[in-house]
């Protein structure tokens, strides 16, 4: 099927002049031109003309929306946190293989970055962190932008979860 009949203008036109579904069939019985005309007539009947916004108006609108979103986010931190967690959970559920592959790659890299003979010390550091309610951080990240650290006791430090998260993948400034 390379052509379709528009019931509005009563003409047969090529499929390219119709809005198509993913399977290639027309979405509607009207061609794009007739759909646009019908929408224009409907807007005029409602008293709304289609307005083209200037780049300045678009930028101001975007800034206002961003400010409104920032204010709402600041006012509802628990809802934002719940929504982000739900999104992360959905991602993990939908991409289980990808997440598992990433975790396995991280563990393999950590194994390669560990010197033999320090397993007991490293385990003691992790046990201490758990007892104190802290997290273990690599002073020099295992996957840094400018350097890569080792998984050894002198490259580990205990930090709070928030401090460790804010540090991200950054090395000390003395490099």
N, C-alpha and C positions, 0 to 999 in steps of 0.2 A: 504494500500500500504506500504509494508515494504522494497521493493527493487525498484531500478530504473536503467535504462539502460544508460550507458555513451556512447555518440556518438563518442567520441574521441578514446577511447581504445576499443570500441565495446564489452564491457562486462557488465553483469548485476551485480550490487553490492548492499549491504545494504544501506539504506538511511543515516546511520551514516557517510558514506564516501562521502556525498554530502553536499554542503552548503545549508541550509534550510531556507525558509521564516518563518515568525512568525506562519503561519497556518500549518506548517509542510511539505509543498510541496517543492521540490527542486528549488533552484534559477536558476540553469543553467542546461544544458544538459550534462555538463562535471563533472566528479568527482573531489574531492579536489586535488588528485595527478595530474590529467591532467591539471587542472587550474594552479597549481603551476609550472608545467613543461612549459606550454605555457607562463606564466609570465617570467620565467627564460630565455626562448628563446627570448622573446621580448626585455628584458633588454640587452641581449648579442647583439642583432641586433642593438640596439641603442648605444652600446659601454659602457653601465653602468652595472657594476657588483654589485651585492648586497653586501654592505659592512657592516660588524658588527662593531659597534663602541664600544670602551672600556669604562668602567665606567668614566675614567678621561675625555675622549672626550665628553661624554654625559654631565658631570658636567660643563665642559667649555662651551659647546653649550648652556646649560640651563642658565648659568650666563650671557652669551653674549645676549641671547634673553631677559632676565630680564632687563639688562641694556638698551637695545634698546627700550623696552616697557616703562621703566621709563622715558627715554629721550623724547619719543613721548608724553607720558602723561603730562609731564611738559611743553612741547611746545604747547599742544592743550587742555588747561583746560576747555574751553567752550564746546568742543566736548565731552570730558569725562563726564562733568556734564550733558550734554544733553543725553548721552547714558545711564548713571546711572539712570536718571529720567525716561527715556523710559523703562528701565528694571524694575524699581519699579512699574511703571504704568501697565506694562504687568502682573507683579506678582499679583498686586491688582485685576486686571480684571479677571485673571485666578483663583484666590483664594479668591473670594469675601466673601464666608462663613467663611473661616479661619481668614481673616482680621477682619470681623465683630465680630467673637467670641473673638479674642484677644482684640479688643477695648472694648467690653462689660466686659470682665474679668478685664481689667485695671480700667474701671469706677467703677465696683463693689468693687474692692479692695480699690480704692480711697475713696469711700463712707464709707467703714468700717474703714478706717484710719482717718476719720474726726470726731473730737469731736463736740458734739452738742453746738450750740450757737455761733459758729465762722463763720458761713456762710457769714454774712455781711462784716466782716473784710477781709475774703478771696476774696470775690467778689470785694472789693475796691482795693485790691492788684493787681488782674488781670486787672481791669480797668486802674489803674495807669500804669501797664506794657504796655498795648495797647497804651495808650496816648503817652508814651515815646519811643515806638518802640522797646521794650525789651521783653524778655520772662521770665516766672516765673519758677524758679528752686527750687527743694527741696534740702535743705542743706544735710539732711540725706535722701537718696533715699527711695521711698516707697517699692521698691524691691531691697534692697542692698544685696551684697554677705555676709557681716558680720553683718549687722544690718538693721532694717527696721524702717523708720521714719513715722511720722504722717503727715496728711494733715491739718496743723494748721498754723496760721500766723507766729509764731516764727521759723518755719521750712522752710519758703519760703524766697527766695531772688530774686532780679531782675538781670538778666544777659543778655548780648548780645546773639544772636542766635548762633554765632560761639563759644563763650565761653561755653554756655550751652551744645552744641553738643560735644565739646571736653571733657567736664567734665564727660560725660556719666553717668554711674550709680555708681559713686564713692562717698564715704563719706569723710568728712574732715579727715585729717591725725591725728587729736588729739584723735581719738578713741582709 
